[in-house]
């Protein structure tokens, strides 16, 4: 199985590492992955620095979840990682961004996935 198909595995590793670094409490909830100690929701988004086909990674944002996060005055934690070996990864960089401060998003149909529109943000659009 190639690394792109193991994105969920690497995403979970990134969530755990960021929760420790940033002192989040992980929480499996619709629309966010964690909370700050004061209860503010945080959505953790991760992507590979470069995919196996050479293309740079990007972050997928889902409109319904984004709208809820904005209403709750929430944050995104963006994480860029480089996989190594079969199951390890190195975090290259991470950044916290308030949901209301994201760059202008261009929404498009998300198909049946999560029943909402989606937008993609390039790594350079965040960092």
DRENPA-3360 file (N, C-alpha, C; in nm, 2 decimals, always signed):
BEGIN
1 = XXXXXXXX = +0.09/-0.12/+0.00/+0.00/+0.00/+0.00/+0.09/+0.12/+0.00 ~ +0.06/+0.22/-0.09/+0.15/+0.34/-0.09/+0.11/+0.44/+0.02 ~ +0.20/+0.54/+0.03/+0.18/+0.63/+0.14/+0.06/+0.72/+0.13 ~ +0.02/+0.75/+0.01/-0.10/+0.83/-0.01/-0.22/+0.76/+0.05 ~ -0.23/+0.63/+0.04/-0.34/+0.56/+0.09/-0.33/+0.54/+0.24 ~ -0.22/+0.58/+0.30/-0.20/+0.57/+0.44/-0.21/+0.70/+0.51 ~ -0.27/+0.80/+0.44/-0.28/+0.93/+0.49/-0.35/+0.94/+0.63 ~ -0.45/+0.86/+0.65/-0.52/+0.86/+0.78/-0.43/+0.82/+0.89;
9 = XXXXXXXX = -0.34/+0.72/+0.86/-0.24/+0.67/+0.96/-0.15/+0.79/+1.00 ~ -0.10/+0.86/+0.90/-0.01/+0.97/+0.92/-0.08/+1.09/+0.99 ~ -0.20/+1.11/+0.95/-0.28/+1.22/+1.01/-0.31/+1.19/+1.16 ~ -0.33/+1.07/+1.20/-0.35/+1.04/+1.34/-0.22/+1.06/+1.42 ~ -0.11/+1.03/+1.36/+0.02/+1.05/+1.42/+0.04/+1.20/+1.44 ~ +0.01/+1.28/+1.34/+0.02/+1.43/+1.35/-0.07/+1.49/+1.46 ~ -0.19/+1.44/+1.47/-0.29/+1.48/+1.57/-0.23/+1.46/+1.71 ~ -0.18/+1.34/+1.73/-0.13/+1.31/+1.86/-0.01/+1.39/+1.90;
17 = XXXXXXXX = +0.08/+1.41/+1.80/+0.20/+1.50/+1.83/+0.16/+1.64/+1.85 ~ +0.07/+1.69/+1.78/+0.03/+1.83/+1.80/-0.05/+1.85/+1.93 ~ -0.13/+1.75/+1.97/-0.20/+1.76/+2.09/-0.10/+1.77/+2.21 ~ +0.01/+1.70/+2.20/+0.11/+1.71/+2.30/+0.18/+1.84/+2.30 ~ +0.23/+1.88/+2.18/+0.30/+2.00/+2.17/+0.22/+2.13/+2.20 ~ +0.10/+2.13/+2.16/+0.01/+2.25/+2.17/-0.08/+2.24/+2.29 ~ -0.08/+2.13/+2.36/-0.16/+2.10/+2.48/-0.31/+2.11/+2.45 ~ -0.35/+2.04/+2.34/-0.49/+2.02/+2.31/-0.54/+1.89/+2.38;
25 = XXXXXXXX = -0.67/+1.89/+2.39/-0.73/+1.76/+2.43/-0.79/+1.70/+2.31 ~ -0.75/+1.59/+2.27/-0.81/+1.53/+2.15/-0.95/+1.49/+2.17 ~ -1.04/+1.51/+2.07/-1.18/+1.49/+2.09/-1.23/+1.45/+1.95 ~ -1.29/+1.33/+1.94/-1.34/+1.29/+1.81/-1.48/+1.35/+1.80 ~ -1.49/+1.45/+1.72/-1.62/+1.52/+1.71/-1.64/+1.56/+1.56 ~ -1.76/+1.58/+1.52/-1.79/+1.62/+1.39/-1.75/+1.77/+1.38 ~ -1.65/+1.80/+1.30/-1.62/+1.94/+1.27/-1.49/+1.98/+1.34 ~ -1.44/+1.91/+1.44/-1.31/+1.94/+1.50/-1.25/+1.82/+1.56;
33 = XXXXXXXX = -1.12/+1.83/+1.58/-1.04/+1.71/+1.63/-1.00/+1.73/+1.78 ~ -1.00/+1.85/+1.83/-0.95/+1.88/+1.96/-1.00/+2.00/+2.02 ~ -0.97/+2.03/+2.14/-1.01/+2.16/+2.21/-0.89/+2.21/+2.29 ~ -0.88/+2.34/+2.29/-0.78/+2.40/+2.38/-0.84/+2.38/+2.52 ~ -0.75/+2.41/+2.62/-0.79/+2.39/+2.76/-0.91/+2.48/+2.80 ~ -0.93/+2.59/+2.73/-1.04/+2.68/+2.75/-1.17/+2.64/+2.68 ~ -1.16/+2.53/+2.61/-1.28/+2.48/+2.54/-1.29/+2.52/+2.39 ~ -1.21/+2.60/+2.34/-1.21/+2.65/+2.20/-1.18/+2.53/+2.11;
41 = XXXXXXXX = -1.26/+2.50/+2.00/-1.24/+2.39/+1.91/-1.12/+2.41/+1.82 ~ -1.05/+2.31/+1.79/-0.93/+2.31/+1.70/-0.95/+2.20/+1.60 ~ -0.94/+2.23/+1.47/-0.94/+2.13/+1.36/-0.79/+2.11/+1.32 ~ -0.74/+1.99/+1.32/-0.60/+1.96/+1.28/-0.60/+1.91/+1.14 ~ -0.53/+1.98/+1.05/-0.52/+1.94/+0.91/-0.37/+1.91/+0.88 ~ -0.35/+1.79/+0.82/-0.21/+1.76/+0.79/-0.20/+1.72/+0.64 ~ -0.08/+1.73/+0.59/-0.06/+1.69/+0.45/+0.09/+1.65/+0.44 ~ +0.12/+1.57/+0.34/+0.26/+1.53/+0.31/+0.32/+1.65/+0.24;
49 = XXXXXXXX = +0.45/+1.67/+0.27/+0.52/+1.77/+0.20/+0.52/+1.75/+0.05 ~ +0.54/+1.63/+0.01/+0.53/+1.59/-0.13/+0.48/+1.45/-0.15 ~ +0.38/+1.44/-0.23/+0.32/+1.30/-0.26/+0.42/+1.22/-0.34 ~ +0.39/+1.09/-0.34/+0.47/+0.99/-0.42/+0.48/+1.02/-0.56 ~ +0.39/+1.10/-0.62/+0.39/+1.13/-0.76/+0.47/+1.27/-0.78 ~ +0.52/+1.32/-0.68/+0.60/+1.44/-0.69/+0.52/+1.57/-0.67 ~ +0.39/+1.56/-0.66/+0.30/+1.68/-0.64/+0.31/+1.72/-0.49 ~ +0.31/+1.86/-0.47/+0.31/+1.91/-0.34/+0.18/+1.88/-0.27;
57 = XXXXXXXX = +0.18/+1.86/-0.14/+0.06/+1.84/-0.06/-0.03/+1.96/-0.05 ~ -0.16/+1.94/-0.01/-0.25/+2.05/+0.01/-0.35/+2.01/+0.12 ~ -0.41/+2.11/+0.18/-0.50/+2.08/+0.29/-0.65/+2.09/+0.24 ~ -0.73/+2.00/+0.27/-0.87/+2.00/+0.23/-0.95/+2.05/+0.35 ~ -1.03/+2.15/+0.31/-1.12/+2.22/+0.41/-1.27/+2.19/+0.36 ~ -1.35/+2.15/+0.45/-1.49/+2.12/+0.42/-1.58/+2.23/+0.47 ~ -1.66/+2.28/+0.38/-1.74/+2.40/+0.41/-1.83/+2.39/+0.54 ~ -1.90/+2.29/+0.55/-1.99/+2.28/+0.67/-1.91/+2.28/+0.80;
65 = XXXXXXXX = -1.80/+2.21/+0.80/-1.72/+2.21/+0.92/-1.65/+2.34/+0.95 ~ -1.61/+2.40/+0.84/-1.54/+2.53/+0.84/-1.64/+2.64/+0.90 ~ -1.76/+2.64/+0.85/-1.86/+2.73/+0.90/-1.88/+2.72/+1.05 ~ -1.89/+2.59/+1.09/-1.92/+2.57/+1.24/-1.79/+2.61/+1.32 ~ -1.67/+2.59/+1.27/-1.55/+2.63/+1.34/-1.54/+2.78/+1.35 ~ -1.58/+2.85/+1.24/-1.58/+2.99/+1.24/-1.68/+3.05/+1.34 ~ -1.80/+2.99/+1.35/-1.90/+3.04/+1.44/-1.86/+3.02/+1.58 ~ -1.78/+2.91/+1.61/-1.73/+2.88/+1.74/-1.60/+2.96/+1.78;
73 = XXXXXXXX = -1.56/+3.04/+1.68/-1.43/+3.12/+1.70/-1.31/+3.02/+1.72 ~ -1.32/+2.91/+1.64/-1.22/+2.81/+1.65/-1.09/+2.83/+1.57 ~ -1.00/+2.74/+1.57/-0.87/+2.74/+1.51/-0.84/+2.62/+1.42 ~ -0.75/+2.64/+1.33/-0.69/+2.53/+1.25/-0.55/+2.51/+1.30 ~ -0.50/+2.39/+1.31/-0.36/+2.36/+1.33/-0.32/+2.29/+1.20 ~ -0.24/+2.35/+1.12/-0.19/+2.30/+0.99/-0.06/+2.23/+1.02 ~ -0.04/+2.11/+0.97/+0.08/+2.03/+0.99/+0.13/+1.97/+0.85 ~ +0.26/+1.99/+0.83/+0.32/+1.94/+0.71/+0.42/+1.83/+0.76;
81 = XXXXXXXX = +0.41/+1.71/+0.70/+0.50/+1.60/+0.74/+0.56/+1.54/+0.63 ~ +0.67/+1.47/+0.66/+0.74/+1.38/+0.56/+0.74/+1.24/+0.61 ~ +0.68/+1.15/+0.54/+0.68/+1.01/+0.58/+0.82/+0.95/+0.57 ~ +0.85/+0.85/+0.65/+0.97/+0.77/+0.64/+0.94/+0.63/+0.69 ~ +1.00/+0.54/+0.62/+0.97/+0.40/+0.65/+0.83/+0.37/+0.62 ~ +0.79/+0.26/+0.68/+0.65/+0.21/+0.66/+0.55/+0.29/+0.74 ~ +0.58/+0.33/+0.86/+0.48/+0.39/+0.95/+0.53/+0.52/+1.02 ~ +0.65/+0.56/+1.00/+0.69/+0.68/+1.07/+0.68/+0.81/+0.99;
89 = XXXXXXXX = +0.68/+0.92/+1.06/+0.68/+1.05/+0.99/+0.75/+1.15/+1.07 ~ +0.81/+1.25/+1.00/+0.87/+1.36/+1.06/+0.79/+1.49/+1.04 ~ +0.76/+1.56/+1.14/+0.68/+1.69/+1.12/+0.78/+1.79/+1.07 ~ +0.75/+1.85/+0.96/+0.84/+1.95/+0.90/+0.81/+2.09/+0.95 ~ +0.68/+2.12/+0.96/+0.64/+2.25/+1.01/+0.49/+2.24/+1.05 ~ +0.46/+2.33/+1.14/+0.32/+2.34/+1.18/+0.28/+2.49/+1.22 ~ +0.16/+2.52/+1.21/+0.12/+2.66/+1.23/-0.03/+2.66/+1.27 ~ -0.06/+2.75/+1.37/-0.20/+2.77/+1.41/-0.25/+2.89/+1.34;
97 = XXXXXXXX = -0.38/+2.88/+1.29/-0.44/+2.99/+1.22/-0.59/+2.99/+1.26 ~ -0.63/+3.11/+1.30/-0.77/+3.12/+1.34/-0.86/+3.10/+1.22 ~ -0.97/+3.03/+1.23/-1.06/+2.99/+1.12/-1.10/+3.11/+1.04 ~ -1.13/+3.22/+1.11/-1.17/+3.34/+1.04/-1.06/+3.41/+0.96 ~ -0.94/+3.37/+0.98/-0.82/+3.43/+0.91/-0.76/+3.35/+0.80 ~ -0.84/+3.25/+0.75/-0.79/+3.17/+0.64/-0.79/+3.25/+0.52 ~ -0.70/+3.22/+0.42/-0.70/+3.29/+0.29/-0.84/+3.27/+0.23 ~ -0.87/+3.35/+0.13/-1.00/+3.33/+0.06/-1.01/+3.19/+0.00;
105 = XXXXXXXX = -1.12/+3.13/+0.03/-1.14/+2.99/-0.01/-1.23/+2.99/-0.13 ~ -1.20/+2.90/-0.23/-1.28/+2.88/-0.35/-1.34/+2.75/-0.33 ~ -1.47/+2.75/-0.30/-1.55/+2.62/-0.28/-1.59/+2.56/-0.41 ~ -1.58/+2.43/-0.41/-1.63/+2.35/-0.52/-1.70/+2.22/-0.47 ~ -1.77/+2.16/-0.55/-1.85/+2.04/-0.51/-1.76/+1.94/-0.45 ~ -1.80/+1.87/-0.34/-1.72/+1.77/-0.28/-1.77/+1.63/-0.32 ~ -1.86/+1.62/-0.41/-1.91/+1.49/-0.45/-2.00/+1.44/-0.33 ~ -1.99/+1.31/-0.31/-2.07/+1.26/-0.20/-1.99/+1.26/-0.07;
113 = XXXXXXXX = -1.86/+1.29/-0.08/-1.78/+1.29/+0.04/-1.82/+1.39/+0.14 ~ -1.86/+1.35/+0.26/-1.90/+1.43/+0.37/-2.02/+1.53/+0.34 ~ -2.08/+1.51/+0.22/-2.20/+1.59/+0.19/-2.18/+1.74/+0.19 ~ -2.07/+1.79/+0.16/-2.05/+1.93/+0.16/-1.95/+1.98/+0.06 ~ -1.94/+2.11/+0.03/-1.84/+2.16/-0.06/-1.71/+2.16/+0.01 ~ -1.60/+2.16/-0.07/-1.47/+2.16/-0.02/-1.38/+2.26/-0.09 ~ -1.27/+2.29/-0.02/-1.17/+2.38/-0.08/-1.03/+2.32/-0.05 ~ -0.94/+2.35/-0.14/-0.80/+2.31/-0.11/-0.71/+2.43/-0.09;
121 = XXXXXXX = -0.62/+2.42/+0.01/-0.53/+2.52/+0.04/-0.39/+2.46/+0.02 ~ -0.31/+2.53/-0.06/-0.17/+2.48/-0.08/-0.09/+2.51/+0.05 ~ +0.02/+2.43/+0.06/+0.11/+2.45/+0.17/+0.16/+2.60/+0.17 ~ +0.19/+2.65/+0.06/+0.24/+2.79/+0.05/+0.13/+2.89/+0.09 ~ +0.01/+2.85/+0.07/-0.10/+2.94/+0.11/-0.12/+2.96/+0.26 ~ -0.06/+2.87/+0.34/-0.07/+2.87/+0.48/+0.06/+2.92/+0.54 ~ +0.18/+2.88/+0.49/+0.31/+2.91/+0.55/+0.38/+3.02/+0.48;
% end
